[in-house]
Amino acid sequence: MFYRLLLCLSLLCAFSFPVHAQTDIGRVQIDPSPYPSLAELVKRSDLIVIARVDSAHRAYPTGRTIPQGKIVNYTQNVQVKRAIKGSASRLLTVISTGVEPLPDASSPLNLQYPGPLAEGNYLLFLRKVSRSQLYSTAGLWQGVYPIYQGKTIALSNLGFSELNQLSQEEVVRKITAIAR
C-alpha cells in the first residue's frame, strides 16, 4: 500500500509542474514591418529601453538561404540601464536575423537582414517575440538608436529624425509625452 501511495504521489508531482517549451530560435521569424510614425513605434513597442548591447552573439541556422548566403538568427544579451516604457528585467535577450557570410556594410541586404548589433549603448524599441522570452527590435532598424557621446543617433533614412541628437533625459521626456 505504501509503495502505491508513493508511486501515485510521484506521478502526481511529475504532472503537476508546468512544462516550459524551449523556443526553437532557428525557426523564429521576426516581423520586419516598418512603422509610419514615431508615435506608432512608441505605441506598438512592448519595451523601450536605454541599454548596453554585448558584442558576443550566438548564431542559429534557420534552414533558409538566399543567393548571397545562409539566413541565420542571432541572439545577444542586452543589459537594461533604464526602462522608458514597460518593465524589463536587467538582462534581456534580443533576436535578430542576418546573413552568413556577413555582407559588406554598404550592402542593401543589411536593411532586410541587419544581423547582430555592434557592442555599445543604444535606445531600443523592442517587441516581445510570441511564446518566448526573446525580444526583437521594432521595425528592424527603426527601433535602433545608437548613443554616442551621450546623444542618440537616428540612422539616416531608417530612424525617426525626431530622436536624433537627444540626451537620455530628452529622449525620456519625448517618449513619455508621446505615450500619453
N, C-alpha and C positions, 0 to 999 in steps of 0.2 A: 504494500500500500504506500509506504513511504517513497519508494522509487517512482511509482506512478505520479504521485504528487510532485516530486522533484522534476520529473520529465515534463509534466503539464506546465509547471511554473517556468521552466527553461524555455519551452516553446512559446508561452505567452509573452515572456520578456523579449524573446527574439523578434517577434512580430509586432510588438507594440512600439518599438523605437522607429522614428521616421527614417526613411531611406532617402539620401540625397543623391540624386543622379549627377554624375560627373558630366560637365559640359564638354562636348567634342569640339574643341576650339578650331580645328581644321574645317569644320562644317559651318561655323558661324558666318553669316552673311551680313555685312554692315550696310545700313541704309545710307546711300550716297546723296540723297535728295537735298538740294540747296534750299535755303530759306530766303523769302523775298525781302525781308527787312530784319533789322536788329531786334525790333520788338518781337517778331515771330521767333527768332532764335532764342531770345530770353524766355519767352513763354513755353516753348517746346523742350527746352533743356531740363533734364531732371536735376542736374547739379551744375553749378557754376563755381569754379574754384580758382584760387591762385595756388599754384603747386610747383614742385620741383620734380622734373622728369629724370629718371635714371637712364643712363645710356645703355645699360645692359638690357637685352631683349631676348625672347625665345621665339623661334620660328616653328610654325605648324603647317605642314603641307595641306593644301585644300583639295588636291587632286585635279585642279583645273589648270589649263595652260593657255597662253596666247603666243603668237609667233615670237615675241621678244623674250619669253621665259615662262617660268612657273609662277602661278599666283600663290602667295603664302600669307597666312595670318600671323601677326606678331603680337606678343603681349609684352607690356612694360609696366614696371611699378611706378606709381606716382605718389609722392609724399605731399599730402594736402597741408598747405600753410594757413589757408583761410578759405572757409566756405562762404560764398556770397549768396547762393541760392541752394536750398536743400541742406540736408545734414549728411555729412560724409565722415567716414572713418579716416583716421590719419593716413592710412595706406590703401590705395586703390589699385586695381589692375585695369589698364586700358588696352583695348584691342584695336589693331589697325590692319589694313590689307596692303600688301606691296607685291613687288615682282622680284624674283631672283633669276639671274643676277640683277643687282640693283642698277637701274638705268642712270644715265648721266643726269646731273641736276637740272639741265635745260630740257630734258625730255618731257613731252606732253603726257606721257604715261604717269608721271608723278601727280598730276591733277586728279586722276581717277584712282590711282593706287599709291597713296602717299607713303606707305611703309612706316617704320618706327620713327618717332620724333628724336631729334638730337637732344643730348643732355642739356638741361638748363631750366630756367624759371619761365612759367607760362601762365596766362589767363586761359582757362579751358572751359568750354561749354560742352557738357557731357550728356549722353543719353544712355540709359540703362539698357543693356542687351537682355532681351527677354529670357526667362528661365536660366539665368546665370548670375554670377557675382561680378560680371565684367561691365565695363563702360566703353563707349566709343565716342569720338568727337562728333558733335552735332554738325551736319553739313560738311563733313570731311574737313577741309581747310578753313571753312567759315568759323569753326569752333576753336581755332588755334591762334593765340596771340602771344608771341614771344615777349618776354620782358627783358629789356636791355637797358642798363644804367637806370633802373627804377621806372622806366616808361614802357608802355605797351607799344607793340608794332603791329599795325594792321597790314597783313600781306597784300601786296599790290594785286588788284583785280580779284582777290579771293576773300579778304576780310572786309568788315564794315569800317569805313573811314572814320565814323563817329568814335571809334575806340582807339584811334591812332594817337600816339604820344601822350597818353594819360598816365598819371601816377596811380598807384594802387588805390588811394583814397578817392580819387576822381572816378575811377572805374566802379568802385563800390557805390558811390552816390548815383552815378548814371544808371547802373543796372537796377539799383533799388527803386529809383524813380520810374523806370520803365515797367518793372514788375508789379507796381501798384495797380 
